[in-house]
């Protein structure tokens, strides 16, 4: 299982052990969401890869959204 936690219009991808796997960000040049692995990311399991791929597809399809953060 992978948790998705919004941070400044990005999503941290965190595994069951609490390790940050990377971030999901919107890439305006490609007009889609992309996964950016953490520098110290462990090798992703097949379940983690599938969870991240499903979240990317859902974000691009509009099923999910990344909440905006109001810093005011």
N, C-alpha and C positions, 0 to 999 in steps of 0.2 A: 504494500500500500504506500502511496505517496500523498503527502499533505501539500496543499497549495495555499500559501499565505501571502496576501497582498502587501507589498512594500513599495511606496512611491510609484504607483502605476506599473509595477512589475510583480511577478509572483515568485516567491521563493519556493523551490521544490525540495521538500524535506522527507527523508525516508523514515521508516518505523524506528530506527535507532537514533533519530534526531540529527543525522548528518545532512548538511545542506548539499544537495546534488548540483544545484545551479539555479538559474533564474529563467523565467519566461518573460520575454520582452516583445513589444510590437516593433517590427522593422518596417518603417514607412517606405523604404526603397523597394521592398518586396511586397508591401501591402499585406503582410501576414505576421503572425506571431511565431517567434523562434525560441528554441531552447539554447541557452548559453551555459555550458557546464562550468561548475566551480573549478578553480585551479586545483584544489585538493580533492576533487571528486573521486570517489571510489568507482570501480567498474560497475556500471549499472546492470542490475538483473533484468531478465526479460520482462518480469512484472512491472518493474519501474519504467522501463522503456515503453511498455504498452500504456501505462497510466499517463505518462507525459505525452505520448502521441495522441491519446484520446483527448486530453485537455487542450492540446494545440488545435486539434480539429474542431473541438467544441467552441473554442475562442474565435476561430476564424469563421465558423458557421453562425455565431451569435448566440449559441446555446448558453455559453458562459460569458462573463465579462470581468474585467479587472476594475474594481471600484476606484473612483478618483479620490484622492486625498486632498482635503482642504487645509492648507497650512495657515490660514488667516486666523 
